[in-house]
Every structure is written in structure tokens, then in C-alpha cells.
């Protein structure tokens, strides 16, 4: 058998074919998931891409996903460079996505409890109420609703009320525009920096700064009054007072508004995709409605009840497979790394195509079909090693995935319990966007045909330590 190290000395890394100067920019920008899958099939697990004349390495497939969690992956990759410009834009010293190593572990420890599913315990009656308010406002009977935008407002309302006691709905459009411009320009780098000179962006950016200042001022007042809440935002503030050199005052605005950004962009994409799959795929809607109705017939909802929404959770998982918000993870090599017989030099930009297996027949038979039953105990297609990476891989795996799981379960179950929805037409095919994160386009609408069940107040859960 040929030794891997010897092979790595002779294997040349292929370049993905593109057009002069811009290279693969347009194809990547149109549908990054499909691009990485095509290149994986054509060139193998390692290749180079050209984005506006800038070469980047790509490793892809199940082995690449598994590599992220190995010692070589943890020690050989860092996140910093891809997020530096984003952090600098806000005048901050750090964000969770930008730091690595011990600082990253320390920041995750500060945020872990606030991003856990336990953060929602005892509050499902409130979450249901906030969702109902959003449904009454944005999902009017006998009308049409823009799904992605309506979910963005719903998510900001739920997160805002739970974490800060108020929902900054007047800032939703500004947050959305800010994310779009900053991630396209400073993180994904598929737009030139002069893109940020747009009056549209400048106006939104000013508004987001205003939101940050208001949020910091409100939580400083909480600190003075001794009323900091026991949640994520309260934990961030306590960490600031405990060690103002680590969680600096200039970091507070971006850290305290971060949950709105994360939820508005990623959670909204996933539940919007789930709505399309549920309405488009024969036989799925009826099962979702039955499971949702059984949940709310209980009168009291607990975290375990939401986690036991097996069919609805399958719908959500399938949305994350087909429309993953983390198509690839961007890193810089800290040292030369070896992968699948190839050597990638130190200090090179690298994209890890962790979502490629989502679309491969050997992992998910008939991969383009929406099939919530893939995740049933008798199939568990997602449990094949390296096959499924909806929340990323490695040290920077999404910290809020467990909280997101129960919140998305509540959003989908409550909506389909309350409203009778249909697609605009049975032949409607979902239009998608690629940035700032992939998912259903803003143009995706559904018809709200009628009310299935009225809004009823849930009984609060009684916690053991209450």
C-alpha cells in the first residue's frame, strides 16, 4: 500500500474551471451548494476555486466534515481572518465567530446556558403567545403572506420578548439589509467593498447601531438596578462586569444584538423551507397538522413535548438538509495540512464543503426529494458519519442548535395548528436566494385559506425547582 504522505507529494490539486478573472464567482454566487456538489463530483474532495481572481482551496464531502472535528482540523484551521473585517466594522474587539482557541472556548462557556434549550424551559406558554400575536399580525386569513419576511418578524418578536422584554420589530428591515450587505462584502466577499457605500446600507447600518446603543443602555440600567435577567443577554453583561478586558464595552452592542441577527437570518430560512416542503409534498401536511393539534391539546407544553414532535422535527431537519444555511465553512490554515492525500499550504483560505453529502445518493437516496421520514429510527440516514452537517462542524459548531430546535418546533407546530395554508398554486416551485445565507427567496408567498384553531392560552409549565 502506498503511504499517504508519499501520495500527498505527487497529487496535484485541480482548479475548478471558470471564466477569466471572475473565475467561479458567478456560479458560486448563484447556487453555492450545487456548485460545491458539481465540483466534488468532477474534481474530487480537494480543488481550488477562483473568486474575483482570488484563489481559495476547497475540501468537501463526508471526510471533510469529519476532518473538522479531528485534532488536525481543530489545530490546523482558524476562523479569524474571515470575520476580522466584520468585527472591525462594528468597532468591536471580538465576536464568537471570529475568535479561536482558548478565547473561543471561554466565550462559548459564557453563552452556553443562554443558547441551550433549557433557556426556554417554563416559557413555552409565553412563546406560544408571542407566536399567536405574530400570526394575527402577519398571517391574515384570506390573504397572502410573504413567508420569509413574516418569519423574520415572528422570530425577532419571540427572541426580543424572551431575552430583553421587548421586541424591536421596527428594526427588522434594517437588520436584514445590514446582514445582507456585511456578509456579502466582508465575510463571503462576493461583493466589492464599495458596495458598502450604498445609501440603503448606510441608513440601515445607522439604525442597527442605534438599536445596539439602546440595548446596551437598557441592560446597563438593569445592571445598576440589580435586575439583570438570567438569560443570554444577562450572562453577557455579567461577563463584561466580571472581566471588562475580555468582554469589552465596545463589544456589547454586537454581542447583545447578535441573537436577532442569528435568528432572523438562519432560523427564518429553515422554517420557511419547511413550510414549502410541508405544503408541496403529498401526505406531509396532514401529518404535521395532526402532530401539532395533539401537542396543543395538552394545554401545557414542555421542552420534551417539543423535542418529541418527531414528524415536525423531521420536516425541519429535511429543510436544513435541502437548504442548509451553512453550505460551507470558511477557515484559514494555521499550518500545512494533509487531507485525502493532498497537502494544503499554511496561511491559505479554505472552504470546507460540509453540506456536499446532503445531496449525494449514497447518503440520502433520492436526495432532492423532501422526505421527513429519513430521520425515523428505522432509517436514520443523517446518522451516517459525515453525512449531515446543518449546524456546521468542529469547534465553531452552532452553539444555539438545541435552542433553535425547540424554537423552530414551536414556530412550525403553532403556525400549522392555527392556520390553514396552501401554496400559491400546486405547481409552484420554490425560488431560492444564495446570500447572505442560502434559503427561500423573499418572493415566496403562501395563501392563508382560513383558521384551523383559535388562539388559546397555554397553562404555564411547573418546573421542579420552582
Secondary structure, DSSP 8 states (H G I E B T S, - for coil): ---HHHHHHH---EE---BTTTBTHHHHHH-HHHHHHHHHHHH-SEEEEEETTEEEEEEESHHHHHHTTSHHHHHHEE-HHHHHHHHHHTT-S--TTT--HHHHHHHHHHHHTTTSGGGGTT-HHHHHHHHHHHHHHHS-TTEEEEHHHHHHHHHHHHHHHHHHSS--GGGHHHHHHHHHHHIIIIIS--S-GGGGG-HHHHHHHHHHHHHHHHHHHHHHHHHHHT---SSHHHHHHHHHHH-TTTS-GGGHHHHHHHHHHHIIIIIHHHHHHHHHHHHHSTTHHHHHHHHHHHHHTTSS--HHHHHT-HHHHHHHHHHHHHT-S-S-EEEEESS-EEETTEEE-TT-EEEEETTGGGG-TTTSSSTTS--GGGGSTTT-GGGSTTS--TT--GGGS-TTHHHHHHHHHHHHHHHHHHEEEEESSTT----EE-SSS-EE-TT-EEEEEEESS----------TT-
